[in-house]
Amino acid sequence: MIRVLIVDDEPPARVRLRQLLASHPDVEVLGEAETGVQAMEMATAIKPDLILLDIQMPGCSGIDMAACLAQPRPHIVFCTAYEQHAVDAFELNAVDYLLKPISRVRLTQALDRVRTLSASNREAGLDRTVRSQRFGPARFLVRNGSHYTVVGEARVLYFSSEGGLTRLVGEAAQYWMDPTLNELEERLDPARFFRVSRAALINLNAVAEVFPLTGGSGEVLLKNGQRLEVSRRRFRDLLESLGR
């Protein structure tokens, strides 16, 4: 049985997918979500095998939502009306990429791929798709009490790893996230974000000053007045990144 979550901000699109999925006896629709934030909450709660995911949604795109899912991720099939994203998705071996209006034949092909793909291939395909989108402005889904909040890139100072958890430190608040620092580093544009140590990944636009230390390491002073250590092997690369 393939347990499915449908995510689309347009009700007719969700109805269409439900109708098409009804002809597949091994598919069970667990629910529907209208936004990326709602989808994140539902995916965490019900743990679907497959998410049929729109890309252009208010507040948080499908790419952002997929990137914030904790591993092991469900299968992802992107559904969109924007053809320009399709080429990138196929070249990067996404599970599948369906153009609206979704046809019965194409959805059946996508489900056949889901039935045969291994978990490792699923992770690799989604990660490559996420990296292909990283040069646009990033947004992050973070835990905020009992729900999720969308935090824009401009509000992020840095990410840190503490006790196996990831913390997003913003201008006015701090939040916890599911992705690890390694996953975030893979996803984000290195021209805007830099890994200063094993425990911290900074927003380069949040850096106010840089201080070299004896032994080749250093420190960064962020715009909120906080200092972070820069490892010796990363210090020179940091200077080069800031000077670009």
BAGU-497418 format. One line per field, with one value per residue (C-alpha): z, x, y. Coordinates in Angstrom, 3 decimals, m for minus. Layout:
Z	[Z, ...]
X	[X, ...]
Y	[Y, ...]
***
This chain:
Z	[0.000, m0.955, 1.619, m0.040, 1.113, m1.465, m1.186, m3.372, m2.616, m5.352, m4.358, m7.954, m8.298, m5.088, m6.237, m9.575, m7.904, m5.570, m8.528, m10.430, m7.419, m6.752, m9.661, m7.962, m5.344, m3.698, m3.015, 0.122, 0.411, 4.021, 3.698, 1.930, 2.728, 1.260, 2.308, 2.885, 6.615, 6.902, 4.793, 7.061, 10.129, 8.464, 7.049, 10.485, 12.058, 9.514, 7.815, 4.247, 1.749, m1.047, m1.229, m4.379, m4.016, m5.775, m6.126, m6.228, m2.993, m0.769, 2.080, 1.446, m1.833, m2.360, m2.735, 0.643, 2.286, 0.798, 1.885, 5.481, 5.810, 8.249, 6.875, 5.844, 3.531, 1.787, m1.974, m3.623, m6.931, m7.855, m9.505, m11.087, m13.882, m14.480, m17.218, m16.658, m13.490, m15.211, m17.154, m14.007, m12.165, m14.844, m15.311, m11.567, m11.339, m9.186, m8.602, m11.133, m12.218, m13.465, m15.397, m14.755, m15.760, m14.487, m16.864, m15.785, m17.822, m16.325, m12.777, m13.347, m14.619, m11.539, m9.229, m11.065, m10.409, m6.747, m6.527, m7.883, m6.423, m3.470, m0.475, m1.356, m4.888, m3.494, m1.145, m3.845, m6.349, m3.933, m2.602, m6.137, m6.892, m3.725, m4.613, m8.101, m6.528, m3.974, m5.818, m5.158, m1.827, 0.811, 3.317, 6.282, 8.134, 11.847, 14.922, 16.876, 19.799, 18.480, 14.882, 12.163, 11.135, 7.865, 8.370, 5.420, 4.617, 5.459, 9.073, 9.632, 11.412, 11.695, 12.290, 15.022, 15.985, 19.634, 21.071, 17.710, 17.041, 14.677, 15.957, 13.707, 15.326, 13.872, 14.454, 17.172, 17.964, 17.936, 16.548, 16.197, 12.827, 11.546, 8.863, 10.004, 9.311, 6.627, 4.877, 5.093, 3.759, 0.746, 0.105, 0.493, m1.858, m0.721, m1.894, 0.915, 3.609, 4.977, 7.352, 9.849, 11.985, 12.547, 14.834, 12.968, 9.524, 9.120, 6.849, 5.237, 5.090, 8.897, 9.355, 10.690, 11.374, 11.160, 13.627, 12.943, 15.948, 16.646, 15.075, 11.930, 13.296, 13.786, 14.930, 13.246, 14.857, 13.730, 13.434, 16.683, 18.540, 18.891, 18.180, 16.606, 16.247, 12.764, 12.464, 11.194, 8.010, 7.143, 8.010, 4.727, 2.718, 4.765, 3.869, 0.208, 0.392, 2.049, m0.545, m3.571]
X	[0.000, 1.283, 0.148, m0.165, m0.306, m1.589, m0.180, m1.524, m2.949, m5.589, m8.667, m9.465, m5.939, m6.336, m9.717, m8.221, m5.421, m7.855, m9.993, m7.010, m5.604, m8.953, m8.334, m5.234, m6.261, m2.835, m2.940, m4.436, m4.845, m4.077, m4.929, m4.542, m2.601, m2.943, 0.420, 3.973, 3.684, 0.518, 2.120, 5.155, 2.968, 0.925, 3.951, 5.552, 2.363, 1.197, 4.504, 3.265, 5.105, 4.558, 3.880, 2.347, 3.747, 3.031, 6.031, 4.548, 2.621, 2.184, 4.639, 6.767, 7.504, 7.322, 11.101, 11.556, 9.106, 10.743, 14.196, 13.020, 11.629, 13.503, 15.175, 14.209, 12.104, 8.968, 8.918, 8.328, 6.547, 6.439, 3.256, 3.366, 2.089, 5.567, 7.376, 10.728, 11.336, 10.667, 13.925, 15.989, 13.979, 14.388, 18.076, 18.571, 16.676, 13.770, 11.264, 8.992, 7.746, 4.186, 2.880, m0.652, m3.237, m2.122, m3.012, m4.009, m1.174, 1.551, 0.351, 0.324, 3.903, 4.922, 3.317, 5.098, 8.403, 7.540, 6.775, 10.191, 12.515, 14.720, 15.007, 18.597, 17.650, 14.752, 17.034, 19.622, 17.029, 15.364, 18.650, 19.833, 16.538, 16.849, 20.401, 19.271, 16.965, 19.409, 20.328, 16.955, 16.200, 15.988, 13.184, 13.183, 10.467, 11.208, 9.498, 7.601, 5.850, 3.194, 3.413, 5.887, 6.913, 8.474, 11.690, 13.121, 16.823, 17.307, 16.260, 18.834, 22.112, 23.450, 22.663, 24.279, 24.365, 23.697, 23.211, 22.256, 19.679, 19.866, 19.152, 18.342, 19.393, 17.528, 17.484, 14.852, 14.264, 15.730, 14.105, 14.766, 14.863, 14.886, 17.646, 21.241, 23.996, 25.365, 21.976, 21.653, 25.171, 24.343, 21.133, 22.298, 24.197, 27.861, 27.993, 25.557, 26.110, 29.418, 30.335, 32.725, 33.126, 31.658, 29.086, 28.081, 26.911, 26.621, 24.778, 27.592, 25.326, 25.147, 28.907, 30.025, 33.721, 36.335, 39.206, 42.250, 43.613, 46.985, 47.437, 45.467, 41.932, 39.626, 36.333, 33.405, 31.405, 27.793, 25.460, 23.724, 27.037, 27.611, 31.014, 31.538, 34.746, 36.108, 38.232, 41.783, 41.173, 38.117, 39.386, 41.129, 38.171, 35.883, 37.933, 37.775, 33.999, 33.472, 35.653, 33.763]
Y	[0.000, 3.490, 6.037, 9.469, 13.087, 15.605, 19.146, 21.951, 25.401, 25.020, 22.917, 21.812, 20.406, 18.399, 17.078, 16.060, 14.098, 12.328, 11.276, 9.915, 8.080, 6.384, 4.006, 2.567, 0.000, m0.014, 3.759, 5.305, 9.099, 10.018, 13.692, 17.021, 20.180, 23.674, 25.157, 24.033, 24.684, 22.610, 19.876, 19.775, 19.311, 16.574, 14.757, 14.688, 13.349, 10.764, 9.812, 9.172, 7.008, 9.538, 13.273, 14.740, 18.223, 21.499, 23.844, 27.358, 27.911, 30.974, 31.391, 28.322, 26.565, 22.823, 22.738, 24.424, 22.090, 18.984, 20.134, 20.511, 16.992, 14.808, 11.703, 9.118, 11.264, 10.031, 9.743, 13.113, 13.665, 17.345, 18.654, 22.087, 24.288, 25.716, 23.866, 25.599, 23.562, 20.246, 20.100, 20.540, 17.909, 15.243, 15.973, 15.656, 12.354, 13.489, 10.676, 12.382, 15.786, 16.160, 19.155, 20.358, 19.424, 16.019, 13.204, 9.704, 8.182, 10.382, 9.837, 6.084, 6.274, 8.236, 5.683, 2.873, 4.643, 5.018, 1.296, 0.357, 2.993, 2.113, 4.408, 5.342, 6.395, 8.406, 10.367, 11.039, 12.226, 14.614, 15.984, 16.748, 18.490, 20.571, 21.601, 22.638, 25.230, 26.622, 29.814, 31.391, 33.065, 30.333, 29.861, 27.516, 25.644, 25.692, 24.348, 26.996, 25.368, 23.015, 24.278, 25.307, 28.813, 30.006, 31.999, 33.920, 33.847, 37.542, 36.903, 34.131, 34.867, 31.328, 27.654, 25.609, 21.950, 21.199, 17.737, 16.274, 19.004, 21.988, 25.487, 28.445, 31.717, 34.674, 38.397, 38.246, 34.575, 31.078, 27.936, 24.217, 22.454, 18.876, 19.062, 18.593, 21.131, 18.811, 18.754, 22.533, 23.035, 20.855, 22.754, 26.356, 28.639, 28.789, 32.400, 33.282, 30.684, 29.382, 26.536, 28.144, 25.018, 21.580, 23.198, 26.375, 27.538, 31.311, 33.701, 35.724, 38.771, 38.679, 39.124, 42.518, 41.877, 39.123, 38.662, 36.473, 34.555, 33.016, 29.606, 30.420, 30.247, 33.228, 34.659, 36.352, 39.112, 38.939, 41.900, 40.941, 41.237, 37.519, 35.991, 32.571, 30.592, 29.897, 26.774, 27.069, 25.100, 27.225, 30.705, 31.498, 30.199, 32.436, 35.516, 34.573, 34.067, 37.441, 39.148, 37.912]
***
